Structures are given as structure tokens and as C-alpha cells.
Amino acid sequence: MEGVQIKWKNIHVEVKAGDKRAPILQDINGYANPGSLLAIMGSSGAGKTTFMNVLAQRNLRGLDVSGQITLNGVPISVDNIKKLSGYIQQDDVFIAAMTVRVKGFCTYVV
């Protein structure tokens, strides 16, 4: 099975707040090659979830999004990306008072 390269170019996202517009992401460019791992890191409120929503074409209500996203050089459509991808929403699974420990190949919560 052949992998898929995803590229994004000039991604710009603004939120509409009444008559005003506030930028969330400005001119984001990058790519992820098949077989590679990409980490999206940043402080709280930096736009990581918004960026993932743009790539997955989900949860974009109330946002003005521009830019280009391609899969193997072909521009994506909302229908195609939803058929080709899966997306799990951010959710805190663990209770703050619990600690995750790794022992051998098994991860458990105490």
C-alpha cells in the first residue's frame, strides 16, 4: 500500500466576532511525508486544534479558512478528506490525580 503525502500552503484562519475578525492561524506552510511522524506542538491557545480541524476539514463553523491542502499533489475536497481520514477529537481521558506508568511493554494507570 502506498503512503500519502499531505501538504498545506498559506493556511489562514480567522474567527468572526461580530463586526470584527480575529486571526487564529496566519500563513501556515508544511508537509507530512508517508511513513513519517509529525508532532504539532505549541502552548495552550496556539491553534493546534484549529490546525488539525483545518487539515481534517471538520468543525469549521464560524471560521473563515483560506489556503491550499493537497494529498499527493491533488487538492482535497471536504468529501474526499472525510473518506480518507479519521479524526479523534481532543479529550482528557485520565483523571488529573492519576499517574500513567510504563512497565515493559504495558502501560497502566495508577
Rosetta constraint file for C-alpha pairs under 8 A:
AtomPair CA 3 CA 33 HARMONIC 7.98 0.50
AtomPair CA 3 CA 34 HARMONIC 4.75 0.50
AtomPair CA 3 CA 35 HARMONIC 6.98 0.50
AtomPair CA 4 CA 33 HARMONIC 6.94 0.50
AtomPair CA 4 CA 34 HARMONIC 5.34 0.50
AtomPair CA 4 CA 71 HARMONIC 6.31 0.50
AtomPair CA 4 CA 72 HARMONIC 5.86 0.50
AtomPair CA 5 CA 31 HARMONIC 7.13 0.50
AtomPair CA 5 CA 32 HARMONIC 5.76 0.50
AtomPair CA 5 CA 33 HARMONIC 4.65 0.50
AtomPair CA 5 CA 34 HARMONIC 5.50 0.50
AtomPair CA 5 CA 70 HARMONIC 8.00 0.50
AtomPair CA 5 CA 71 HARMONIC 5.59 0.50
AtomPair CA 5 CA 72 HARMONIC 5.07 0.50
AtomPair CA 5 CA 73 HARMONIC 7.87 0.50
AtomPair CA 6 CA 31 HARMONIC 5.54 0.50
AtomPair CA 6 CA 32 HARMONIC 5.43 0.50
AtomPair CA 6 CA 33 HARMONIC 6.78 0.50
AtomPair CA 6 CA 69 HARMONIC 7.10 0.50
AtomPair CA 6 CA 70 HARMONIC 5.66 0.50
AtomPair CA 6 CA 71 HARMONIC 4.65 0.50
AtomPair CA 6 CA 72 HARMONIC 6.42 0.50
AtomPair CA 6 CA 73 HARMONIC 7.91 0.50
AtomPair CA 7 CA 29 HARMONIC 7.69 0.50
AtomPair CA 7 CA 30 HARMONIC 5.83 0.50
AtomPair CA 7 CA 31 HARMONIC 4.14 0.50
AtomPair CA 7 CA 32 HARMONIC 6.56 0.50
AtomPair CA 7 CA 69 HARMONIC 5.63 0.50
AtomPair CA 7 CA 70 HARMONIC 5.27 0.50
AtomPair CA 7 CA 71 HARMONIC 6.64 0.50
AtomPair CA 7 CA 73 HARMONIC 7.73 0.50
AtomPair CA 8 CA 28 HARMONIC 7.30 0.50
AtomPair CA 8 CA 29 HARMONIC 5.37 0.50
AtomPair CA 8 CA 30 HARMONIC 5.47 0.50
AtomPair CA 8 CA 31 HARMONIC 6.16 0.50
AtomPair CA 8 CA 55 HARMONIC 8.00 0.50
AtomPair CA 8 CA 67 HARMONIC 7.40 0.50
AtomPair CA 8 CA 68 HARMONIC 5.67 0.50
AtomPair CA 8 CA 69 HARMONIC 4.43 0.50
AtomPair CA 8 CA 70 HARMONIC 6.54 0.50
AtomPair CA 9 CA 27 HARMONIC 7.31 0.50
AtomPair CA 9 CA 28 HARMONIC 6.32 0.50
AtomPair CA 9 CA 29 HARMONIC 4.48 0.50
AtomPair CA 9 CA 30 HARMONIC 6.65 0.50
AtomPair CA 9 CA 67 HARMONIC 5.79 0.50
AtomPair CA 9 CA 68 HARMONIC 5.21 0.50
AtomPair CA 9 CA 69 HARMONIC 6.50 0.50
AtomPair CA 10 CA 26 HARMONIC 7.43 0.50
AtomPair CA 10 CA 27 HARMONIC 4.23 0.50
AtomPair CA 10 CA 28 HARMONIC 5.23 0.50
AtomPair CA 10 CA 29 HARMONIC 5.66 0.50
AtomPair CA 10 CA 66 HARMONIC 7.45 0.50
AtomPair CA 10 CA 67 HARMONIC 4.79 0.50
AtomPair CA 10 CA 68 HARMONIC 6.70 0.50
AtomPair CA 11 CA 25 HARMONIC 7.00 0.50
AtomPair CA 11 CA 26 HARMONIC 6.41 0.50
AtomPair CA 11 CA 27 HARMONIC 5.06 0.50
AtomPair CA 11 CA 28 HARMONIC 4.83 0.50
AtomPair CA 11 CA 29 HARMONIC 6.75 0.50
AtomPair CA 11 CA 65 HARMONIC 7.20 0.50
AtomPair CA 11 CA 66 HARMONIC 5.68 0.50
AtomPair CA 11 CA 67 HARMONIC 4.28 0.50
AtomPair CA 11 CA 68 HARMONIC 6.68 0.50
AtomPair CA 12 CA 23 HARMONIC 7.66 0.50
AtomPair CA 12 CA 24 HARMONIC 7.63 0.50
AtomPair CA 12 CA 25 HARMONIC 5.16 0.50
AtomPair CA 12 CA 26 HARMONIC 4.56 0.50
AtomPair CA 12 CA 27 HARMONIC 5.38 0.50
AtomPair CA 12 CA 28 HARMONIC 6.80 0.50
AtomPair CA 12 CA 65 HARMONIC 5.79 0.50
AtomPair CA 12 CA 66 HARMONIC 5.24 0.50
AtomPair CA 12 CA 67 HARMONIC 6.21 0.50
AtomPair CA 13 CA 23 HARMONIC 5.97 0.50
AtomPair CA 13 CA 24 HARMONIC 5.46 0.50
AtomPair CA 13 CA 25 HARMONIC 4.96 0.50
AtomPair CA 13 CA 26 HARMONIC 6.60 0.50
AtomPair CA 13 CA 63 HARMONIC 6.56 0.50
AtomPair CA 13 CA 64 HARMONIC 5.59 0.50
AtomPair CA 13 CA 65 HARMONIC 4.58 0.50
AtomPair CA 13 CA 66 HARMONIC 6.56 0.50
AtomPair CA 14 CA 21 HARMONIC 6.13 0.50
AtomPair CA 14 CA 22 HARMONIC 5.37 0.50
AtomPair CA 14 CA 23 HARMONIC 4.22 0.50
AtomPair CA 14 CA 24 HARMONIC 5.44 0.50
AtomPair CA 14 CA 25 HARMONIC 7.06 0.50
AtomPair CA 14 CA 63 HARMONIC 5.71 0.50
AtomPair CA 14 CA 64 HARMONIC 5.15 0.50
AtomPair CA 14 CA 65 HARMONIC 6.68 0.50
AtomPair CA 15 CA 21 HARMONIC 5.64 0.50
AtomPair CA 15 CA 22 HARMONIC 5.35 0.50
AtomPair CA 15 CA 23 HARMONIC 6.41 0.50
AtomPair CA 15 CA 24 HARMONIC 6.98 0.50
AtomPair CA 15 CA 62 HARMONIC 6.31 0.50
AtomPair CA 15 CA 63 HARMONIC 4.76 0.50
AtomPair CA 15 CA 64 HARMONIC 6.30 0.50
AtomPair CA 16 CA 20 HARMONIC 6.14 0.50
AtomPair CA 16 CA 21 HARMONIC 4.68 0.50
AtomPair CA 16 CA 22 HARMONIC 6.62 0.50
AtomPair CA 16 CA 62 HARMONIC 6.41 0.50
AtomPair CA 16 CA 63 HARMONIC 6.53 0.50
AtomPair CA 16 CA 64 HARMONIC 7.51 0.50
AtomPair CA 17 CA 21 HARMONIC 5.79 0.50
AtomPair CA 17 CA 22 HARMONIC 7.29 0.50
AtomPair CA 24 CA 46 HARMONIC 7.95 0.50
AtomPair CA 24 CA 47 HARMONIC 6.34 0.50
AtomPair CA 24 CA 50 HARMONIC 7.97 0.50
AtomPair CA 25 CA 47 HARMONIC 6.60 0.50
AtomPair CA 25 CA 51 HARMONIC 7.61 0.50
AtomPair CA 32 CA 36 HARMONIC 6.84 0.50
AtomPair CA 32 CA 37 HARMONIC 7.55 0.50
AtomPair CA 32 CA 38 HARMONIC 6.46 0.50
AtomPair CA 40 CA 48 HARMONIC 6.61 0.50
AtomPair CA 41 CA 48 HARMONIC 7.02 0.50
AtomPair CA 42 CA 46 HARMONIC 5.79 0.50
AtomPair CA 42 CA 47 HARMONIC 7.95 0.50
AtomPair CA 42 CA 48 HARMONIC 6.89 0.50
AtomPair CA 47 CA 51 HARMONIC 6.01 0.50
AtomPair CA 48 CA 52 HARMONIC 6.33 0.50
AtomPair CA 49 CA 53 HARMONIC 6.10 0.50
AtomPair CA 49 CA 90 HARMONIC 7.83 0.50
AtomPair CA 50 CA 54 HARMONIC 6.22 0.50
AtomPair CA 51 CA 55 HARMONIC 6.34 0.50
AtomPair CA 52 CA 56 HARMONIC 6.11 0.50
AtomPair CA 53 CA 57 HARMONIC 5.65 0.50
AtomPair CA 53 CA 58 HARMONIC 5.07 0.50
AtomPair CA 53 CA 59 HARMONIC 6.09 0.50
AtomPair CA 53 CA 60 HARMONIC 6.89 0.50
AtomPair CA 54 CA 58 HARMONIC 6.60 0.50
AtomPair CA 54 CA 60 HARMONIC 7.13 0.50
AtomPair CA 54 CA 65 HARMONIC 7.67 0.50
AtomPair CA 55 CA 69 HARMONIC 7.24 0.50
AtomPair CA 56 CA 81 HARMONIC 6.45 0.50
AtomPair CA 56 CA 82 HARMONIC 6.94 0.50
AtomPair CA 56 CA 85 HARMONIC 7.22 0.50
AtomPair CA 56 CA 86 HARMONIC 7.97 0.50
AtomPair CA 56 CA 87 HARMONIC 7.01 0.50
AtomPair CA 57 CA 78 HARMONIC 5.86 0.50
AtomPair CA 57 CA 81 HARMONIC 7.11 0.50
AtomPair CA 57 CA 82 HARMONIC 7.39 0.50
AtomPair CA 60 CA 64 HARMONIC 8.00 0.50
AtomPair CA 68 CA 75 HARMONIC 7.03 0.50
AtomPair CA 69 CA 75 HARMONIC 5.84 0.50
AtomPair CA 69 CA 76 HARMONIC 6.17 0.50
AtomPair CA 70 CA 74 HARMONIC 4.96 0.50
AtomPair CA 70 CA 75 HARMONIC 4.23 0.50
AtomPair CA 70 CA 76 HARMONIC 5.49 0.50
AtomPair CA 71 CA 75 HARMONIC 6.43 0.50
AtomPair CA 71 CA 76 HARMONIC 6.47 0.50
AtomPair CA 76 CA 80 HARMONIC 6.32 0.50
AtomPair CA 76 CA 81 HARMONIC 6.30 0.50
AtomPair CA 77 CA 81 HARMONIC 6.26 0.50
AtomPair CA 78 CA 82 HARMONIC 6.32 0.50
AtomPair CA 79 CA 83 HARMONIC 6.40 0.50
AtomPair CA 80 CA 84 HARMONIC 6.20 0.50
AtomPair CA 81 CA 85 HARMONIC 5.81 0.50
AtomPair CA 82 CA 86 HARMONIC 7.15 0.50
AtomPair CA 94 CA 98 HARMONIC 6.83 0.50
AtomPair CA 98 CA 109 HARMONIC 6.60 0.50
AtomPair CA 98 CA 110 HARMONIC 5.74 0.50
AtomPair CA 99 CA 109 HARMONIC 5.94 0.50
AtomPair CA 99 CA 110 HARMONIC 5.60 0.50
AtomPair CA 100 CA 107 HARMONIC 7.13 0.50
AtomPair CA 100 CA 108 HARMONIC 6.05 0.50
AtomPair CA 100 CA 109 HARMONIC 4.72 0.50
AtomPair CA 100 CA 110 HARMONIC 6.51 0.50
AtomPair CA 101 CA 107 HARMONIC 6.00 0.50
AtomPair CA 101 CA 108 HARMONIC 5.79 0.50
AtomPair CA 101 CA 109 HARMONIC 6.31 0.50
AtomPair CA 101 CA 110 HARMONIC 7.40 0.50
AtomPair CA 102 CA 106 HARMONIC 6.06 0.50
AtomPair CA 102 CA 107 HARMONIC 4.57 0.50
AtomPair CA 102 CA 108 HARMONIC 6.55 0.50
AtomPair CA 103 CA 107 HARMONIC 6.34 0.50
